[in-house]
Amino acid sequence: SESKFIEYSILSAEIDKQIEEYLREIQRTDTVIRKVDNALFRGILKAWYINRKSWKDIGKDYHYEKTQVYELRNKALSAVYPFIPEGEVNLDEY
């Protein structure tokens, strides 16, 4: 029973560490998104990267078709790109 408690404590500490890292990354992402001048682009980026909404739901929120949201996404990414610290984006992933 004591060994299970130790295992649980170690696992709990690892989970807490991962949650803290995730929250720091969300904060960094939000800080970059806030630098975008266009409110629509900021909203779309926050919906996707912070609130984890689907493109379909984002389209509904903004009264756009899914294809229009993809076009706006590309424009929003172009708007945010200059604010992303150098070396943090691998464009080959896109």
N, C-alpha and C positions, 0 to 999 in steps of 0.2 A: 504494500500500500504506500509506503514511504517513497519507493522508487517511482511509482506512478505520479505521486505528487511532485517529485523532482522533475520528471519528464514534462508534466503539465506546466510547471513554472518556466522551464527552458523554452517550451513551445510558445507560451504566453508572451515571454519577453521578445522572442523572434517576431511574433505577430505585431506586437506593439511597435517594434522598430520599423517593420514594413509599413505600418499605418502612418507613422511619423514621416517616413520618406515620401509616401504617396501624398500626404497633405502638403509637404514642402514643394513637391512638384506641381501640385494644383495651384499653390500660391504663386510660384514662379510663372506658370502659364497665365494666370489671371493678370499678373503684373505686366506681362508682355501684351496681352490682348487689350488692356486699358489704354495703351499708347496709340491705338488705332483711332484716327479721327472720325471715321464714318460709324455712326451709331448702329446702322443696320448690320454692317460687317462685324462690329463688336458683339452684337446680339447673337448672330449666327455662330461666331467662333465660341462664345461662352456656352451656347446651347449644346454644341458638339463636344468641346474639349473639357468643359467644367461640369455641365449638367448631364452629359452622356446621353443626349437625346438622339434618336434616329433621324436621318435626313427626311424621312417621311413626316415625322412629328414636327420637325423644324419647319417644313413646308406648310403644314397645317397652321402652326402658330403665326406664321407670317403671311398666310394666304397666298402661297406660291405652289406651283406644281413642282414635283420632284426634280424635273430637268432644270427648271429655273433656279432651284436651290443649289444644284450642282454648279451652275454658272456663277451664282453669287458666292459660292464657296471658293471657287478659283480666284475670284476678285478679292475676296476677304483674305485668302492666303497670301496673295500678292501684296496686300496692304500691310499685313502683319510681318512679313518676311524681313523687312529692314530692321525691325526691332528685336529680332531673335539674335542672341549673342553668337558670334562667329564660331563655327565648328560644332554647333549643337544640332544642326539639321543635315541629314543625309538625303539629298534630293533623289538619289537612286531608289529610295524606298517608295517614291510616289510614282 
